[in-house]
Amino acid sequence: MDWKLFASTFAAIFLAEMGDKTQIATLSLAGSSSSRWVVFAASALALVSTSAVAVLLGEVVSRHVPAIWVKRAAGLVFVVLGVIYLVGAKEEPEARSGEPPSARDQS
């Protein structure tokens, strides 16, 4: 087993998932449930399942697309999502002003 790959993968996924909406949903479900072990088992199975899909899809894609293009596409997706997030964050204070849209448009 490649322990370096194992450790780096674990660290990357662990840090990426901290505070993620999946973790928050799991926290909420565990807090409102009397059976926390069922919530743990179900959420763990869900994460393992999504990881399995990602690994299998990654294997298929890597057979047909060079790794550099996969990295470039992933980078582009992250940049686009970042721009969308920043534009949305910039527009958000206007949406919270409490005024109806027609009042904002006239000012």
Long-range contacts (C-beta under 8 A, 24 or more apart in sequence): 13-51, 17-47, 22-46, 22-47
